[in-house]
């Protein structure tokens, strides 16, 4: 065996002569099982280049799965942009919409998507030892009535029915509730922020009923790493975005905090949890079947022609054929009829990024002024924001 390297649990160890071999081994092993899951109210994704901006922040912060709130896109969709899978719901009057941006590693392991409403979306993914289910939530603001809030909580309960008891369920997003400082039971940790508000009781009640805990109240951080929302024109800071996990899986979360440096022109901070979980190895890829525009069968004339073509093809067989031969004849007739009468669906072209190196530099420059509360700093941020928007629109038109 080569004395310069050893393999252990599929993690390659540094040569014995390297400095800090133990730390290198630990880092190599952790890299395979540590995943970073986040949530972010991005305020809108209608602006040109906003998705590319979010991808930049995901890469910078090494995020695998990012839940998104207030997307504001009009329709449900599931598509790839380069190596990122984007899944999202529609919006209500252009004001809501939730979804996910998922890297390739996890995007290829999505097994089910439920776009329940403009405020709720569920994705299920293959992981080991328990499959992963994540619910992204965008709760109504404090101005909404209790009925609207209860409607969303009822929706979460419905989505939980799509999960199995042993699934690793994470519920996260913008809850528009302040759980505040001070521990309460096992649901709320010692390190919340601010004075509790009325909606806080409903969050705690939901956690208690479903055996969940609020992870970003369990870890001690400086206040700038706790607050998740800054009211425009106000110096006050609030914690209203949370990542909830089942109590039985609480030890998978090694750390959770806010990232005020993450910038996509939103008044919310990104919240990221570092979790110890592993994805399943991909199975042998399935042979993709051809898809047809079955909606054409809603037309009476198409149904009539389709049936006539089926009869012609099926009658080519022999009446005395054995049963398995007859079944093969039926399948052949269906395929030939579909090939002839139903146009095949065209594969969607992956979306192209409307961003270039110059825009990336502007985004990096804008980020430096995000938390600069001086008048000059805020003015510079607005100037750079407008410049990013202009350049992104120009790049899209080219």
C-alpha positions in Angstrom: 0.0 0.0 0.0 1.2 3.5 -0.9 2.5 5.0 2.3 1.7 8.5 1.1 -2.1 8.2 1.0 -4.8 6.1 2.6 -8.5 5.8 1.9 -10.9 5.7 4.8 -14.7 5.9 4.4 -14.3 7.1 0.8 -12.4 10.2 2.1 -8.8 10.6 0.8 -6.3 11.5 3.5 -3.5 13.9 2.9 0.1 12.5 2.7 1.7 11.7 6.1 4.3 14.5 5.5 1.6 17.2 5.3 1.0 19.5 8.2 -2.2 19.0 10.3 -3.1 15.7 8.7 -5.8 15.2 11.3 -7.6 18.4 10.5 -7.3 17.6 6.8 -9.0 14.2 7.3 -11.8 15.8 9.3 -12.4 18.4 6.6 -12.4 15.9 3.9 -14.9 13.6 5.6 -17.1 16.5 6.7 -17.3 17.9 3.2 -19.3 14.8 2.1 -21.9 15.0 4.8 -22.2 18.7 5.7 -25.0 20.4 3.7 -25.9 24.0 3.9 -29.6 24.8 3.8 -30.9 28.4 3.8 -34.0 30.6 3.5 -34.2 34.1 2.1 -37.0 36.6 1.5 -35.7 38.1 -1.7 -38.5 40.6 -1.9 -39.0 40.1 -5.7 -37.4 38.2 -8.5 -39.1 40.2 -11.3 -36.0 42.3 -11.8 -33.8 41.2 -14.6 -30.7 39.4 -13.4 -32.1 38.8 -9.9 -31.9 35.0 -10.1 -28.3 35.2 -11.3 -27.6 37.5 -8.3 -29.0 34.9 -6.0 -26.9 32.2 -7.6 -23.8 34.2 -6.9 -24.6 34.5 -3.2 -25.4 30.7 -3.1 -22.0 29.9 -4.5 -20.2 32.5 -2.3 -21.9 31.0 0.9 -21.6 27.4 -0.3 -25.4 26.8 -0.1 -26.9 23.6 -1.4 -30.6 24.3 -1.0 -32.0 27.8 -0.7 -35.7 28.4 0.1 -37.1 31.6 -1.4 -39.9 33.9 -0.4 -41.7 36.7 -2.2 -40.6 35.6 -5.6 -43.6 37.3 -7.3 -43.3 35.3 -10.6 -46.8 34.7 -12.2 -46.8 30.9 -12.8 -45.7 27.6 -11.2 -42.5 26.4 -12.8 -39.6 23.9 -12.5 -36.5 24.6 -14.6 -32.7 24.5 -14.7 -30.5 27.6 -15.0 -27.0 26.2 -15.7 -26.3 23.9 -12.7 -29.1 25.3 -10.5 -32.6 23.8 -10.4 -35.3 26.4 -9.7 -38.8 25.3 -8.4 -41.4 27.9 -7.6 -45.2 28.6 -7.1 -47.2 31.3 -8.7 -47.9 34.6 -6.9 -51.1 36.3 -5.8 -51.5 39.8 -7.4 -47.7 39.8 -7.8 -47.1 39.9 -4.1 -46.3 36.4 -2.9 -44.7 33.3 -4.4 -42.3 30.8 -2.8 -39.8 28.3 -4.1 -36.3 26.8 -4.1 -33.0 27.3 -5.8 -31.1 23.9 -5.5 -27.6 23.0 -6.7 -27.1 20.1 -9.1 -26.1 17.6 -6.4 -29.5 17.9 -4.7 -31.5 19.1 -7.7 -31.1 15.7 -9.4 -32.4 14.0 -6.2 -35.8 15.7 -6.1 -38.5 13.0 -6.1 -41.6 15.1 -5.6 -42.8 18.7 -5.7 -46.0 20.0 -4.3 -46.8 23.7 -5.2 -49.6 23.9 -2.7 -50.3 27.7 -2.9 -48.6 31.0 -3.5 -47.3 30.8 0.1 -46.4 27.1 0.4 -44.2 24.7 -1.5 -42.8 21.3 -0.7 -39.9 19.4 -2.2 -38.9 15.9 -1.3 -35.4 14.6 -1.9 -33.5 11.3 -1.6 -31.1 11.3 1.3 -29.7 8.9 3.8 -30.5 7.5 6.3 -33.9 9.4 6.0 -35.3 11.1 3.0 -35.5 14.9 3.2 -38.7 16.9 2.9 -38.5 20.8 3.0 -41.5 23.1 3.2 -41.0 26.7 2.2 -43.3 29.2 3.9 -44.3 32.8 3.4 -46.7 33.9 6.2 -48.9 36.9 5.8 -47.7 40.1 7.4 -48.9 41.5 10.7 -51.5 43.6 8.8 -53.3 40.4 7.7 -56.2 39.0 9.7 -56.0 35.7 11.7 -58.1 33.8 9.2 -55.4 34.3 6.5 -52.7 33.2 8.9 -54.6 30.1 9.9 -55.2 29.2 6.3 -51.5 29.0 5.8 -50.9 26.9 8.9 -53.7 24.6 7.7 -51.9 24.3 4.4 -48.6 23.3 6.1 -50.5 20.5 7.9 -51.8 19.3 4.5 -48.3 19.3 3.2 -47.1 17.3 6.2 -49.5 14.6 5.1 -47.3 14.2 2.0 -44.4 13.2 4.2 -43.7 9.9 6.1 -43.2 9.7 9.9 -39.5 8.8 9.4 -38.8 11.6 6.9 -36.4 14.4 7.9 -38.8 17.3 7.6 -37.6 20.9 7.6 -40.1 23.8 7.6 -38.6 27.2 6.9 -39.2 30.7 5.6 -40.6 34.1 6.5 -43.0 33.5 9.4 -43.6 37.3 10.1 -43.5 36.5 13.8 -41.1 37.5 16.6 -40.5 34.6 19.0 -38.3 36.9 21.0 -35.7 36.4 23.7 -35.8 33.6 26.3 -36.2 29.9 26.2 -39.6 28.2 26.1 -39.8 24.5 26.4 -37.8 22.7 23.8 -39.3 24.6 20.9 -37.6 28.0 21.4 -33.9 28.3 22.4 -32.1 30.8 24.5 -30.9 33.1 21.7 -33.9 34.7 20.1 -34.1 38.4 19.4 -36.5 41.2 20.4 -39.8 41.5 22.1 -42.4 38.9 21.4 -45.4 39.7 19.3 -48.9 38.2 19.0 -48.0 35.9 16.0 -45.2 34.3 18.1 -47.6 32.1 20.0 -48.9 30.5 16.8 -45.4 29.6 15.7 -44.6 28.0 19.1 -47.9 26.1 19.1 -47.2 24.8 15.6 -43.7 23.6 16.7 -45.2 21.9 19.8 -47.9 20.1 17.9 -45.5 18.8 15.3 -42.4 18.1 17.4 -40.3 20.8 15.9 -37.7 23.3 17.2 -36.6 26.7 15.9 -32.9 26.2 15.1 -31.8 29.8 14.8 -32.7 30.4 18.4 -30.5 27.5 19.7 -27.1 29.0 18.8 -25.4 31.9 20.4 -24.4 34.6 17.9 -23.8 38.3 17.9 -27.0 40.3 17.3 -26.0 41.2 13.8 -26.0 37.4 13.1 -29.4 36.9 14.6 -31.7 39.6 13.0 -33.3 38.7 9.7 -35.3 41.8 8.8 -34.6 45.5 8.9 -37.7 47.8 8.6 -37.0 50.3 5.8 -36.3 53.7 7.3 -36.0 52.3 10.8 -32.9 51.3 12.7 -34.8 48.5 14.5 -33.8 44.9 13.7 -36.1 41.9 13.9 -35.9 38.1 13.8 -38.9 36.8 11.7 -37.3 34.2 9.4 -36.8 30.8 10.8 -35.6 27.2 10.1 -37.6 24.6 11.9 -36.6 20.9 12.2 -38.0 17.9 13.9 -36.8 17.5 17.5 -35.6 14.0 16.7 -33.3 15.4 14.0 -32.1 18.5 16.0 -28.5 17.2 16.3 -28.1 17.3 12.6 -28.0 21.1 12.7 -24.5 22.1 13.7 -24.9 25.8 13.4 -27.5 28.3 12.2 -27.2 32.1 11.8 -28.1 35.1 9.6 -25.8 36.5 6.9 -26.3 40.2 6.6 -23.5 40.3 4.0 -25.6 38.4 1.5 -27.1 40.9 -0.9 -29.8 40.7 -3.5 -31.4 44.1 -2.8 -33.7 42.8 -0.1 -34.5 44.1 3.3 -34.2 40.5 4.7 -31.1 38.7 5.6 -30.4 35.2 4.4 -30.5 32.5 7.2 -28.3 29.4 6.7 -28.1 26.2 8.7 -25.2 23.8 8.5 -26.6 20.3 8.6 -25.1 16.9 8.8 -26.9 14.8 6.3 -26.1 12.8 3.2 -27.7 12.5 -0.2 -28.3 9.1 -1.8 -26.0 8.0 -4.6 -27.8 8.3 -7.9 -29.3 5.2 -9.3 -28.9 4.1 -12.9 -30.6 6.7 -15.0 -34.0 5.7 -16.4 -34.6 5.7 -20.1 -36.6 8.8 -20.8 -39.9 8.0 -22.6 -41.2 10.2 -25.3 -43.9 12.6 -24.2 -46.8 13.6 -26.3 -49.2 16.5 -26.3 -52.2 14.5 -24.9 -54.2 17.8 -24.6 -54.9 17.3 -28.3 -57.2 14.4 -27.3 -59.6 17.0 -25.9 -60.6 17.7 -29.5 -63.4 15.4 -30.8 -62.0 15.3 -34.3 -58.5 14.2 -33.0 -60.1 11.5 -30.8 -62.0 10.2 -33.9 -59.0 10.1 -36.1 -56.9 8.6 -33.3 -59.4 5.8 -32.8 -59.6 5.1 -36.5 -55.8 4.9 -36.8 -55.7 2.5 -33.8 -58.2 0.2 -35.5 -56.2 0.1 -38.7 -53.0 -0.8 -36.9 -54.6 -3.3 -34.5 -56.3 -5.2 -37.3 -52.9 -5.9 -38.9 -52.6 -8.6 -36.2 -54.0 -12.1 -36.4 -57.1 -13.1 -34.4 -55.5 -16.4 -33.4 -52.4 -14.7 -32.0 -51.5 -15.6 -28.3 -52.4 -13.1 -25.6 -48.9 -11.7 -25.2 -48.7 -11.2 -28.9 -52.0 -9.3 -28.9 -50.7 -7.1 -26.1 -47.6 -6.3 -28.1 -49.9 -5.4 -31.1 -51.9 -3.1 -28.9 -48.8 -1.3 -27.7 -47.5 -1.0 -31.2 -50.8 0.4 -32.4 -50.9 3.0 -29.6 -47.3 4.2 -30.3 -47.9 4.4 -34.1 -51.1 6.3 -33.6 -49.5 8.7 -31.1 -46.5 9.2 -33.4 -48.8 10.1 -36.2 -51.7 12.0 -34.5 -50.0 13.6 -31.5 -47.2 16.0 -31.8 -44.3 15.3 -29.4 -43.5 17.8 -26.7 -40.4 19.8 -27.4 -37.7 19.7 -24.7 -37.4 23.0 -22.9 -34.2 24.8 -23.6 -32.4 25.7 -20.4 -32.7 29.4 -19.5 -29.8 31.6 -20.3 -28.1 33.8 -17.7 -28.5 37.5 -18.3 -25.3 38.5 -16.5 -21.7 39.1 -17.4 -18.4 39.7 -15.5 -19.0 43.4 -15.3 -22.4 42.9 -13.6 -20.8 40.5 -11.2 -18.2 43.1 -10.3 -21.0 45.7 -9.7 -22.9 43.2 -7.5 -19.7 42.6 -5.4 -19.2 46.3 -5.1 -22.8 46.9 -4.1 -22.6 44.3 -1.4 -19.9 46.3 0.4 -22.4 49.1 1.0 -25.4 47.0 2.0 -24.8 47.5 5.8 -23.3 50.9 5.6 -25.9 53.0 7.4 -24.3 56.4 6.7 -26.1 58.7 4.3 -23.3 58.5 1.8 -23.2 54.7 2.1 -26.9 54.3 1.4 -26.7 56.7 -1.5 -23.9 54.7 -3.0 -25.8 51.5 -2.5 -28.8 52.9 -4.4 -26.6 54.1 -7.2 -25.0 50.7 -7.6 -28.4 49.0 -7.4 -29.7 51.1 -10.3 -26.6 50.5 -12.3 -26.9 46.7 -11.8 -30.5 46.8 -12.9 -29.6 48.9 -16.0 -26.7 46.6 -17.0 -28.8 43.5 -16.5 -31.6 44.8 -18.7 -29.0 45.7 -21.4 -27.4 42.3 -21.2 -30.8 40.6 -21.6 -31.5 42.6 -24.8 -28.2 41.8 -26.4 
